[in-house]
Amino acid sequence: MRVVIQRVKKASVEIHGDIHSAIGKGFLILVGVDEVDEDEDIQYIASKVAALRIFQDEEGKMNKNVIEVGGECLVVSQFTLFASTKKGNRPSFMRSAKPERAAELYTKFVHELQNKSGMSIQTGEFGADMAVTLINDGPVTITMDSRARE
């Protein structure tokens, strides 16, 4: 599982011209599911995201997590995070999980993040054509890959 976490001042997802979900200060999390991902990948990434300390404390150091600052999370599926550009100029998405499996693991990730953080999690719509809007705070953008944990 691969995620891109963006610390945001606000973010939203629009589908067919309508706002589907929106958050204030917090995390916009783009999620890509690898064809070999399992439940342990979800648990690892959800734990890391919930505890990730990239919000400033009273001394201006990145020392607080999203829960401590009363932030929110918006989780959006993005199969293109596993794009391979090794051959030619058209990306290949062979490593991305098939839609049925990816949807299942994406949903499990949302629930696991909710369980670990105690927060209500906003989402995009799996497989939909979405317009994602954000104001990156910092900017701060962090990537994580469950295969890189060893």
DSSP file (Angstrom, degrees, kcal/mol; ACC not computed):
  #  RESIDUE AA STRUCTURE BP1 BP2  ACC     N-H-->O    O-->H-N    N-H-->O    O-->H-N    TCO  KAPPA ALPHA  PHI   PSI    X-CA   Y-CA   Z-CA
    1    1 A M              0   0    0      0, 0.0   145,-2.9     0, 0.0     2,-0.4   0.000 360.0 360.0 360.0 137.3    0.0    0.0    0.0
    2    2 A R  E     -AB  32 145A   0     30,-2.5    30,-3.2   143,-0.2     2,-0.4  -0.983 360.0-176.8-125.4 133.6    1.3    3.4   -0.9
    3    3 A V  E     -AB  31 144A   0    141,-2.7   141,-2.3    -2,-0.4     2,-0.5  -0.963  19.1-154.9-130.3 149.5   -0.1    6.7    0.5
    4    4 A V  E     -AB  30 143A   0     26,-2.0    26,-2.6    -2,-0.4     2,-0.6  -0.993  18.2-162.6-118.0 119.8    0.7   10.3   -0.1
    5    5 A I  E     -AB  29 142A   0    137,-3.6   137,-2.9    -2,-0.5     2,-0.5  -0.912   5.1-170.7-108.4 123.2   -0.3   12.4    3.0
    6    6 A Q  E     -AB  28 141A   0     22,-2.7    22,-2.4    -2,-0.6     2,-0.5  -0.961  20.8-136.2-115.8 124.3   -0.7   16.1    2.5
    7    7 A R  E     -AB  27 140A   0    133,-2.3   130,-3.7    -2,-0.5   133,-0.5  -0.680  38.5-172.9 -75.2 122.9   -1.0   18.4    5.5
    8    8 A V  E     -AB  26 136A   0     18,-2.8    18,-2.0    -2,-0.5   128,-0.2  -0.850  43.9-150.7-124.5 154.3   -3.8   20.7    4.4
    9    9 A K  E    S-     0   0A   0    126,-3.0     2,-0.3     1,-0.4   127,-0.1   0.760  94.4 -18.3 -83.1 -32.6   -5.6   23.9    5.6
   10   10 A K  E     - B   0 135A   0    125,-0.8   125,-2.4    16,-0.1    -1,-0.4  -0.947  65.7-177.2-166.0 157.2   -8.7   22.5    3.8
   11   11 A A  E     -CB  23 134A   0     12,-1.7    12,-2.8    -2,-0.3     2,-0.3  -0.987   2.5-176.7-155.6 154.4   -9.5   20.0    1.1
   12   12 A S  E     -CB  22 133A   0    121,-2.6   121,-2.5    -2,-0.3     2,-0.4  -0.987  19.1-138.6-152.0 160.7  -12.5   18.7   -0.8
   13   13 A V  E     -CB  21 132A   0      8,-2.7     7,-3.2    -2,-0.3     8,-1.3  -0.991  17.5-164.8-123.1 128.5  -13.7   16.2   -3.4
   14   14 A E  E     -CB  19 131A   0    117,-2.7   117,-2.6    -2,-0.4     2,-0.4  -0.940   4.1-173.0-114.5 134.3  -16.1   17.1   -6.1
   15   15 A I  E >  S-CB  18 130A   0      3,-2.8     3,-1.9    -2,-0.4   115,-0.1  -0.995  74.3 -11.8-128.9 125.9  -18.0   14.5   -8.2
   16   16 A H  T 3  S-     0   0    0    113,-0.5    -1,-0.1    -2,-0.4     3,-0.1   0.848 130.5 -53.7  52.6  38.4  -20.2   15.6  -11.2
   17   17 A G  T 3  S+     0   0    0      1,-0.2     2,-0.4   114,-0.0    -1,-0.3   0.414 117.8 107.3  83.2  -2.5  -19.9   19.2  -10.1
   18   18 A D  E <  S-C   15   0A   0     -3,-1.9    -3,-2.8     0, 0.0     2,-0.5  -0.878  77.3-111.0-111.7 142.5  -21.2   18.5   -6.5
   19   19 A I  E     -C   14   0A   0     -2,-0.4    -5,-0.3    -5,-0.2     3,-0.1  -0.583  32.8-179.5 -69.0 119.5  -19.1   18.6   -3.3
   20   20 A H  E     -     0   0A   0     -7,-3.2     2,-0.3    -2,-0.5    -1,-0.2   0.852  65.9 -12.9 -87.7 -41.8  -19.0   15.0   -2.1
   21   21 A S  E     -C   13   0A   0     -8,-1.3    -8,-2.7   101,-0.1    -1,-0.4  -0.984  61.5-174.4-158.8 155.8  -16.9   15.6    1.0
   22   22 A A  E     -C   12   0A   0     -2,-0.3     2,-0.3   -10,-0.2   -10,-0.2  -0.994   1.5-170.0-154.4 150.0  -14.8   18.3    2.5
   23   23 A I  E     -C   11   0A   0    -12,-2.8   -12,-1.7    -2,-0.3     3,-0.1  -0.917  13.6-142.9-134.9 162.9  -12.5   18.9    5.5
   24   24 A G  S    S-     0   0    0      1,-0.4    48,-0.1    -2,-0.3   -16,-0.1   0.172  73.7  -4.9 -93.9-138.8  -10.8   21.8    7.3
   25   25 A K  S    S+     0   0    0    -15,-0.1    47,-1.8    46,-0.1    -1,-0.4  -0.264 103.3  66.9 -57.0 135.5   -7.3   21.4    8.8
   26   26 A G  E    S-Ad   8  72A   0    -18,-2.0   -18,-2.8    45,-0.3     2,-0.4  -0.982  82.3 -27.6 158.4-141.9   -5.9   17.9    8.6
   27   27 A F  E     -Ad   7  73A   0     45,-2.7    47,-2.6    -2,-0.3     2,-0.6  -0.937  27.6-160.0-117.9 132.0   -4.7   15.3    6.1
   28   28 A L  E     -Ad   6  74A   0    -22,-2.4   -22,-2.7    -2,-0.4     2,-0.6  -0.968  25.6-165.3 -98.1 121.9   -5.6   14.7    2.5
   29   29 A I  E     -Ad   5  75A   0     45,-3.2    47,-3.0    -2,-0.6     2,-0.5  -0.941  11.5-161.8-118.6 114.6   -4.6   11.0    2.1
   30   30 A L  E     -Ad   4  76A   0    -26,-2.6   -26,-2.0    -2,-0.6     2,-0.5  -0.833  16.7-158.2 -92.5 130.1   -4.2    9.6   -1.4
   31   31 A V  E     -Ad   3  77A   0     45,-2.7    47,-3.6    -2,-0.5     2,-0.4  -0.942  14.5-175.0-121.3 125.3   -4.2    5.8   -1.3
   32   32 A G  E     -A    2   0A   0    -30,-3.2   -30,-2.5    -2,-0.5     2,-0.5  -0.965  15.5-147.4-115.1 134.7   -2.9    3.3   -3.8
   33   33 A V        -     0   0    0     -2,-0.4    64,-2.9   -32,-0.2     2,-0.2  -0.897   9.3-144.3-107.1 123.6   -3.4   -0.5   -3.4
   34   34 A D  B >   -F   96   0B   0     -2,-0.5     3,-1.7    62,-0.2    62,-0.2  -0.505  24.2-116.8 -80.0 150.5   -0.7   -2.9   -4.6
   35   35 A E  T 3  S+     0   0    0     60,-2.7    61,-0.1     1,-0.3    -1,-0.1   0.715 115.5  48.3 -62.1 -19.9   -1.8   -6.2   -6.0
   36   36 A V  T 3  S+     0   0    0     59,-0.2    -1,-0.3     2,-0.0    60,-0.1   0.351  82.9 127.7-102.7   6.1    0.1   -8.0   -3.2
   37   37 A D    <   +     0   0    0     -3,-1.7     2,-0.2     3,-0.1    68,-0.0  -0.302  32.9 179.5 -66.7 146.7   -1.3   -5.9   -0.3
   38   38 A E    >>  -     0   0    0     67,-0.0     4,-1.3   -37,-0.0     3,-0.9  -0.721  47.9 -80.2-132.9-177.8   -2.9   -7.7    2.7
   39   39 A D  H 3> S+     0   0    0      1,-0.2     4,-2.5    -2,-0.2     5,-0.2   0.839 124.7  60.8 -57.9 -35.7   -4.5   -6.7    6.0
   40   40 A E  H 3> S+     0   0    0      1,-0.2     4,-2.2     2,-0.2    -1,-0.2   0.833 101.2  53.9 -64.8 -30.5   -1.1   -6.2    7.6
   41   41 A D  H <> S+     0   0    0     -3,-0.9     4,-2.3     2,-0.2     5,-0.2   0.906 109.5  48.1 -66.5 -41.7   -0.3   -3.5    5.1
   42   42 A I  H  X S+     0   0    0     -4,-1.3     4,-2.8     2,-0.2     5,-0.3   0.936 112.2  48.3 -62.9 -48.1   -3.5   -1.7    6.0
   43   43 A Q  H  X S+     0   0    0     -4,-2.5     4,-2.1     1,-0.2     5,-0.2   0.903 112.1  49.7 -61.4 -42.4   -2.8   -1.9    9.7
   44   44 A Y  H  X S+     0   0    0     -4,-2.2     4,-2.2    -5,-0.2    -2,-0.2   0.959 115.3  41.3 -61.2 -52.8    0.8   -0.7    9.3
   45   45 A I  H  X S+     0   0    0     -4,-2.3     4,-2.8     1,-0.2     5,-0.2   0.913 114.0  52.0 -66.1 -43.1   -0.1    2.3    7.2
   46   46 A A  H  X S+     0   0    0     -4,-2.8     4,-2.3    -5,-0.2    -1,-0.2   0.902 111.1  48.5 -60.4 -41.0   -3.2    3.2    9.3
   47   47 A S  H  X S+     0   0    0     -4,-2.1     4,-1.5    -5,-0.3    -1,-0.2   0.922 113.2  47.0 -64.1 -44.5   -1.1    3.1   12.5
   48   48 A K  H  X S+     0   0    0     -4,-2.2     4,-0.9    -5,-0.2    -2,-0.2   0.910 113.2  48.0 -65.1 -42.8    1.6    5.3   11.0
   49   49 A V  H >< S+     0   0    0     -4,-2.8     3,-0.8     1,-0.2    17,-0.3   0.935 110.1  51.3 -65.1 -46.6   -0.8    7.9    9.6
   50   50 A A  H 3< S+     0   0    0     -4,-2.3    17,-0.5     1,-0.2    -1,-0.2   0.833 118.7  37.8 -60.5 -32.5   -2.8    8.2   12.8
   51   51 A A  H 3< S+     0   0    0     -4,-1.5    -1,-0.2    -5,-0.2    -2,-0.2   0.477  82.7 129.8 -98.3  -3.9    0.4    8.8   14.8
   52   52 A L    <<  -     0   0    0     -4,-0.9     2,-1.1    -3,-0.8    14,-0.5  -0.335  48.0-151.0 -61.2 120.5    2.3   10.9   12.2
   53   53 A R        +     0   0    0     -2,-0.2    12,-0.3     1,-0.2    -1,-0.1  -0.723  49.0 127.5 -99.0  87.8    3.6   14.0   13.9
   54   54 A I        +     0   0    0     -2,-1.1     2,-0.4    10,-0.8    -1,-0.2   0.172  44.4  95.6-127.7  17.1    3.7   16.8   11.3
   55   55 A F  E    S-G   64   0C   0      9,-2.4     9,-2.6    -3,-0.1     8,-2.1  -0.863  80.2-104.7-105.9 146.5    1.7   19.5   13.0
   56   56 A Q  E     -G   62   0C   0     -2,-0.4     6,-0.2     6,-0.3     2,-0.1  -0.390  27.8-150.1 -74.7 142.0    3.5   22.2   14.9
   57   57 A D    >   -     0   0    0      4,-2.3     3,-1.8    -2,-0.1    -1,-0.1  -0.213  47.2 -75.7 -90.7-169.8    3.6   22.4   18.6
   58   58 A E  T 3  S+     0   0    0      1,-0.3    -2,-0.1     2,-0.1    -1,-0.0   0.730 133.6  52.2 -63.6 -22.5    3.9   25.6   20.7
   59   59 A E  T 3  S-     0   0    0      2,-0.2    -1,-0.3     0, 0.0     3,-0.1   0.348 120.0-106.7 -95.6   4.8    7.6   25.9   19.8
   60   60 A G  S <  S+     0   0    0     -3,-1.8     2,-0.3     1,-0.3    -2,-0.1   0.576  77.0 132.9  82.9   9.3    7.0   25.6   16.1
   61   61 A K        -     0   0    0     -6,-0.0    -4,-2.3     1,-0.0     2,-1.4  -0.720  69.7-109.9 -94.1 144.2    8.3   22.0   15.8
   62   62 A M  E    S+G   56   0C   0     -2,-0.3    -6,-0.3    -6,-0.2    -9,-0.1  -0.580  74.5 125.9 -70.7  98.0    6.5   19.3   13.9
   63   63 A N  E     +     0   0C   0     -8,-2.1     2,-0.3    -2,-1.4    -1,-0.2   0.343  42.9  79.9-140.9   2.0    5.6   17.4   17.0
   64   64 A K  E     -G   55   0C   0     -9,-2.6    -9,-2.4    -3,-0.2   -10,-0.8  -0.900  62.6-137.8-120.5 147.9    1.8   16.9   17.0
   65   65 A N     >  -     0   0    0     -2,-0.3     4,-1.3   -12,-0.3     6,-0.2  -0.431  35.8 -96.7 -94.8 175.4   -0.4   14.4   15.2
   66   66 A V  T  4>S+     0   0    0    -14,-0.5     5,-2.7   -17,-0.3     4,-0.2   0.807 123.1  53.3 -63.7 -31.3   -3.7   15.0   13.5
   67   67 A I  T >45S+     0   0    0    -17,-0.5     3,-1.5     1,-0.2    -1,-0.2   0.929 105.5  53.2 -68.8 -45.4   -5.7   13.8   16.5
   68   68 A E  T 345S+     0   0    0      1,-0.3    -2,-0.2     2,-0.1    -1,-0.2   0.770 110.8  46.5 -63.3 -28.1   -3.9   16.2   18.9
   69   69 A V  T 3<5S-     0   0    0     -4,-1.3    -1,-0.3   -44,-0.0    -2,-0.2   0.351 114.1-113.6 -97.0   6.7   -4.6   19.3   16.7
   70   70 A G  T < 5 +     0   0    0     -3,-1.5    -3,-0.2    -4,-0.2    -2,-0.1   0.825  63.2 159.4  67.1  31.1   -8.3   18.3   16.2
   71   71 A G      < -     0   0    0     -5,-2.7   -45,-0.3    -6,-0.2     2,-0.3  -0.113  32.3-132.0 -80.2 179.3   -7.7   17.8   12.5
   72   72 A E  E     -d   26   0A   0    -47,-1.8   -45,-2.7   -48,-0.1     2,-0.4  -0.831   9.6-135.1-127.3 164.9   -9.7   15.8   10.0
   73   73 A C  E     -de  27 121A   0     47,-0.6    49,-2.6    -2,-0.3     2,-0.5  -0.985  10.0-169.7-128.0 137.3   -8.9   13.3    7.3
   74   74 A L  E     -de  28 122A   0    -47,-2.6   -45,-3.2    -2,-0.4     2,-0.5  -0.989  14.1-162.0-121.8 118.2  -10.0   13.0    3.7
   75   75 A V  E     -de  29 123A   0     47,-2.7    49,-1.9    -2,-0.5     2,-0.4  -0.895   9.2-178.5-109.5 126.4   -9.1    9.7    2.1
   76   76 A V  E     -d   30   0A   0    -47,-3.0   -45,-2.7    -2,-0.5     2,-0.2  -0.985  25.1-126.7-127.4 128.9   -9.1    9.4   -1.7
   77   77 A S  E     +d   31   0A   0     -2,-0.4     2,-0.2   -47,-0.2   -45,-0.2  -0.499  29.1 175.7 -72.4 141.6   -8.3    6.2   -3.7
   78   78 A Q    >   -     0   0    0    -47,-3.6     3,-1.7    -2,-0.2     4,-0.1  -0.682  16.0-178.1-151.3  91.6   -5.7    6.7   -6.4
   79   79 A F  G >  S+     0   0    0      1,-0.3     3,-1.6    -2,-0.2   -47,-0.1   0.720  77.3  77.2 -63.4 -20.9   -4.5    3.7   -8.4
   80   80 A T  G >   +     0   0    0      1,-0.3     3,-1.7     2,-0.1    -1,-0.3   0.576  69.2  85.5 -69.9  -7.1   -2.0    5.8  -10.3
   81   81 A L  G <  S+     0   0    0     -3,-1.7    -1,-0.3     1,-0.3    -2,-0.1   0.698  89.9  51.8 -65.6 -16.7    0.3    5.8   -7.2
   82   82 A F  G <  S+     0   0    0     -3,-1.6    13,-0.5    -4,-0.1    -1,-0.3   0.058  80.3 142.5-105.1  24.3    1.7    2.5   -8.6
   83   83 A A    <   -     0   0    0     -3,-1.7     2,-0.5    10,-0.1    10,-0.2  -0.409  38.4-152.1 -64.6 136.9    2.3    3.9  -12.1
   84   84 A S  B     +H   92   0D   0      8,-2.7     8,-2.4    -2,-0.1     3,-0.1  -0.955  18.6 176.9-111.1 130.5    5.5    2.5  -13.7
   85   85 A T        +     0   0    0     -2,-0.5    -1,-0.1     6,-0.2    -2,-0.0   0.038  47.1 112.8-118.2  24.8    7.2    4.7  -16.3
   86   86 A K  S    S+     0   0    0      1,-0.1     2,-0.5     6,-0.1    -1,-0.1   0.869  75.8  46.3 -66.2 -37.8   10.1    2.4  -17.0
   87   87 A K  S    S-     0   0    0      3,-0.1     3,-0.3    -3,-0.1    -1,-0.1  -0.925 117.2 -36.6-112.0 126.4    9.1    1.6  -20.6
   88   88 A G  S    S-     0   0    0     -2,-0.5     0, 0.0     1,-0.2     0, 0.0  -0.094  83.8 -68.9  65.4-161.1    8.0    4.3  -23.0
   89   89 A N  S    S+     0   0    0      2,-0.1    -1,-0.2    -3,-0.0    -3,-0.0   0.412 105.5  86.3-113.2  -2.4    6.0    7.4  -22.1
   90   90 A R  S    S-     0   0    0     -3,-0.3    -3,-0.1    -5,-0.0    -6,-0.1  -0.902  81.4-122.9-101.6 120.3    2.6    5.8  -21.3
   91   91 A P        -     0   0    0      0, 0.0     2,-0.4     0, 0.0    -6,-0.2  -0.233  17.1-142.7 -62.5 147.3    2.5    4.7  -17.6
   92   92 A S  B     -H   84   0D   0     -8,-2.4    -8,-2.7   -10,-0.1     3,-0.2  -0.884  10.2-166.8-106.6 143.1    1.7    1.1  -16.8
   93   93 A F    >   +     0   0    0     -2,-0.4     3,-1.1   -10,-0.2   -10,-0.1  -0.084  44.0 129.1-119.0  32.8   -0.5    0.2  -13.8
   94   94 A M  T 3  S+     0   0    0      1,-0.3    -1,-0.1   -10,-0.1   -11,-0.1   0.794  71.6  54.2 -60.5 -31.5    0.3   -3.5  -13.6
   95   95 A R  T 3  S+     0   0    0    -13,-0.5   -60,-2.7    -3,-0.2    -1,-0.3   0.706  85.0 101.4 -78.6 -18.9    1.1   -3.3   -9.9
   96   96 A S  B <  S-F   34   0B   0     -3,-1.1   -62,-0.2   -62,-0.2    -3,-0.1  -0.426  82.9-108.8 -67.1 138.1   -2.2   -1.7   -9.0
   97   97 A A        -     0   0    0    -64,-2.9   -64,-0.1     1,-0.1   -62,-0.1  -0.280  40.4 -92.6 -63.4 151.5   -4.7   -4.1   -7.5
   98   98 A K     >  -     0   0    0      1,-0.1     4,-3.0   -63,-0.1     3,-0.3  -0.324  44.8-104.0 -60.9 150.2   -7.7   -5.1   -9.6
   99   99 A P  H  > S+     0   0    0      0, 0.0     4,-2.6     0, 0.0     5,-0.2   0.830 117.8  50.5 -51.1 -42.7  -10.7   -2.8   -8.9
  100  100 A E  H  > S+     0   0    0      2,-0.2     4,-1.7     1,-0.2     5,-0.1   0.938 116.7  40.3 -63.6 -46.3  -12.7   -5.3   -6.7
  101  101 A R  H  > S+     0   0    0     -3,-0.3     4,-2.4     2,-0.2     5,-0.2   0.904 115.3  51.9 -68.8 -42.0   -9.7   -6.1   -4.5
  102  102 A A  H  X S+     0   0    0     -4,-3.0     4,-2.7     1,-0.2     5,-0.2   0.908 108.8  50.6 -61.8 -42.6   -8.6   -2.4   -4.4
  103  103 A A  H  X S+     0   0    0     -4,-2.6     4,-2.3    -5,-0.3    -1,-0.2   0.907 110.4  50.4 -62.2 -41.9  -12.0   -1.3   -3.3
  104  104 A E  H  X S+     0   0    0     -4,-1.7     4,-2.0    -5,-0.2    -2,-0.2   0.937 115.2  41.4 -61.5 -48.3  -12.1   -3.9   -0.6
  105  105 A L  H  X S+     0   0    0     -4,-2.4     4,-2.4     2,-0.2    -2,-0.2   0.850 112.2  55.1 -72.5 -33.9   -8.7   -2.9    0.8
  106  106 A Y  H  X S+     0   0    0     -4,-2.7     4,-2.2    -5,-0.2    -1,-0.2   0.944 110.2  46.6 -60.1 -47.9   -9.4    0.8    0.4
  107  107 A T  H  X S+     0   0    0     -4,-2.3     4,-2.1     1,-0.2    -2,-0.2   0.900 111.7  50.9 -62.3 -41.8  -12.6    0.5    2.5
  108  108 A K  H  X S+     0   0    0     -4,-2.0     4,-2.7     1,-0.2    -1,-0.2   0.893 108.4  52.9 -62.4 -39.5  -10.7   -1.6    5.1
  109  109 A F  H  X S+     0   0    0     -4,-2.4     4,-2.8     2,-0.2     5,-0.3   0.930 107.7  50.5 -61.6 -45.3   -8.1    1.1    5.3
  110  110 A V  H  X S+     0   0    0     -4,-2.2     4,-2.1     1,-0.2    -1,-0.2   0.925 113.7  45.4 -58.6 -45.7  -10.7    3.8    5.9
  111  111 A H  H  X S+     0   0    0     -4,-2.1     4,-2.5     2,-0.2    -1,-0.2   0.895 113.1  49.7 -65.9 -40.4  -12.2    1.7    8.7
  112  112 A E  H  X S+     0   0    0     -4,-2.7     4,-2.6     2,-0.2    -2,-0.2   0.906 111.0  49.0 -66.6 -41.2   -8.8    0.9   10.3
  113  113 A L  H  X S+     0   0    0     -4,-2.8     4,-2.1     2,-0.2     6,-0.4   0.898 111.6  50.4 -63.6 -39.8   -7.8    4.6   10.2
  114  114 A Q  H  X S+     0   0    0     -4,-2.1     4,-2.4    -5,-0.3     5,-0.3   0.916 112.1  47.3 -63.5 -43.2  -11.1    5.5   11.9
  115  115 A N  H  < S+     0   0    0     -4,-2.5    -2,-0.2     1,-0.2    -1,-0.2   0.907 115.4  44.5 -64.5 -42.7  -10.5    2.8   14.5
  116  116 A K  H  < S+     0   0    0     -4,-2.6    -1,-0.2     1,-0.2    -2,-0.2   0.816 124.2  33.2 -73.9 -30.7   -6.9    3.9   15.2
  117  117 A S  H  < S-     0   0    0     -4,-2.1    -2,-0.2    -5,-0.2    -1,-0.2   0.706  91.3-135.6 -98.9 -23.1   -7.7    7.6   15.3
  118  118 A G     <  +     0   0    0     -4,-2.4     2,-0.2     1,-0.3    -3,-0.1   0.591  64.7 127.4  74.4   9.5  -11.2    7.7   16.7
  119  119 A M        -     0   0    0     -6,-0.4     2,-0.5    -5,-0.3    -1,-0.3  -0.625  69.2-113.0 -98.1 155.3  -12.0   10.3   14.0
  120  120 A S        -     0   0    0     -2,-0.2   -47,-0.6    -3,-0.1     2,-0.5  -0.777  38.4-144.5 -80.5 129.7  -14.8   10.3   11.5
  121  121 A I  E     -e   73   0A   0     -2,-0.5     2,-0.2   -49,-0.1   -47,-0.2  -0.855   5.0-148.6-105.7 128.4  -13.1    9.9    8.1
  122  122 A Q  E     -e   74   0A   0    -49,-2.6   -47,-2.7    -2,-0.5     2,-0.3  -0.628  22.9-169.2 -87.0 152.4  -14.3   11.6    5.0
  123  123 A T  E     -e   75   0A   0     -2,-0.2   -47,-0.2   -49,-0.2  -110,-0.1  -0.910  23.7-128.2-138.2 164.5  -13.8    9.9    1.6
  124  124 A G        -     0   0    0    -49,-1.9     2,-0.5    -2,-0.3   -49,-0.1  -0.087  49.3 -89.4 -84.8-161.3  -13.9   10.2   -2.1
  125  125 A E    >   -     0   0    0    -48,-0.1     3,-2.2    -2,-0.1     5,-0.0  -0.974  42.0-115.7-119.2 118.6  -15.9    7.7   -4.1
  126  126 A F  T 3  S+     0   0    0     -2,-0.5     3,-0.1     1,-0.3   -48,-0.0  -0.250  96.5   5.2 -55.9 129.3  -13.9    4.7   -5.2
  127  127 A G  T 3  S+     0   0    0      1,-0.3    -1,-0.3   -50,-0.1     2,-0.1   0.339  99.7 127.3  82.2  -6.6  -13.6    4.5   -9.0
  128  128 A A  S <  S-     0   0    0     -3,-2.2     2,-0.9     1,-0.1    -1,-0.3  -0.427  70.3-110.8 -81.2 157.8  -15.3    7.9   -9.6
  129  129 A D        -     0   0    0     -2,-0.1  -113,-0.5    -3,-0.1     2,-0.3  -0.814  52.0-175.2 -84.4 109.8  -13.9   10.7  -11.7
  130  130 A M  E     -B   15   0A   0     -2,-0.9     2,-0.6  -115,-0.1  -115,-0.2  -0.807  30.8-144.8-115.9 148.7  -13.1   13.2   -8.9
  131  131 A A  E     -B   14   0A   0   -117,-2.6  -117,-2.7    -2,-0.3     2,-0.5  -0.967  23.6-161.9-107.2 116.8  -11.9   16.7   -8.7
  132  132 A V  E     -B   13   0A   0     -2,-0.6     2,-0.4  -119,-0.2  -119,-0.2  -0.879   6.9-172.4-105.2 126.7   -9.7   17.1   -5.6
  133  133 A T  E     +B   12   0A   0   -121,-2.5  -121,-2.6    -2,-0.5     2,-0.3  -0.943  12.2 162.9-118.0 138.8   -9.1   20.6   -4.3
  134  134 A L  E     -B   11   0A   0     -2,-0.4     2,-0.6  -123,-0.2  -123,-0.2  -0.997  37.5-143.4-151.9 154.9   -6.6   21.4   -1.5
  135  135 A I  E     -B   10   0A   0   -125,-2.4  -126,-3.0    -2,-0.3  -125,-0.8  -0.948  32.9-142.2-115.7 105.3   -4.7   24.1    0.2
  136  136 A N  E     -B    8   0A   0     -2,-0.6     2,-0.8  -128,-0.2  -128,-0.3  -0.492  10.6-138.1 -70.8 132.3   -1.4   22.4    1.2
  137  137 A D  E    S-     0   0A   0   -130,-3.7     3,-0.4     3,-0.2  -130,-0.2  -0.832  76.3 -13.9 -98.0 109.6   -0.2   23.7    4.5
  138  138 A G  E    S-     0   0A   0     -2,-0.8    -1,-0.1     1,-0.3     2,-0.1  -0.520 106.7 -89.3 131.9 -67.4    3.5   24.3    4.6
  139  139 A P  E    S+     0   0A   0      0, 0.0     2,-0.4     0, 0.0    -1,-0.3   0.540  76.3 168.5 -73.0 144.3    3.6   22.7    2.1
  140  140 A V  E     +B    7   0A   0   -133,-0.5  -133,-2.3    -3,-0.4     2,-0.4  -0.985   2.8 167.1-127.6 119.8    4.1   19.4    3.8
  141  141 A T  E     -B    6   0A   0     -2,-0.4     2,-0.4  -135,-0.2  -135,-0.2  -0.994   8.7-175.2-135.5 126.3    3.8   16.2    1.8
  142  142 A I  E     -B    5   0A   0   -137,-2.9  -137,-3.6    -2,-0.4     2,-0.4  -0.960   8.5-155.9-123.5 137.3    4.8   12.8    3.1
  143  143 A T  E     -B    4   0A   0     -2,-0.4     2,-0.3  -139,-0.2  -139,-0.2  -0.886  10.4-175.6-111.0 147.3    4.9    9.4    1.2
  144  144 A M  E     -B    3   0A   0   -141,-2.3  -141,-2.7    -2,-0.4     2,-0.4  -0.994   8.2-169.5-138.9 145.2    4.7    6.0    2.8
  145  145 A D  E >   -B    2   0A   0     -2,-0.3     3,-1.8  -143,-0.2  -143,-0.2  -0.990  19.6-146.6-135.1 124.9    4.9    2.5    1.3
  146  146 A S  G >  S+     0   0    0   -145,-2.9     3,-0.8    -2,-0.4  -144,-0.1   0.733 100.4  60.6 -64.6 -21.2    4.1   -0.6    3.3
  147  147 A R  G 3  S+     0   0    0   -146,-0.3     3,-0.4     1,-0.2    -1,-0.3   0.632  97.3  60.3 -78.7 -13.6    6.7   -2.5    1.4
  148  148 A A  G <  S+     0   0    0     -3,-1.8    -1,-0.2     1,-0.2    -2,-0.2   0.188  76.0  96.2 -98.1  16.1    9.4   -0.1    2.6
  149  149 A R    <         0   0    0     -3,-0.8    -1,-0.2     1,-0.2    -2,-0.1   0.680 360.0 360.0 -83.3 -16.5    8.9   -0.9    6.3
  150  150 A E              0   0    0     -3,-0.4    -1,-0.2    -4,-0.1    -2,-0.1   0.490 360.0 360.0 -79.2 360.0   11.6   -3.5    6.7
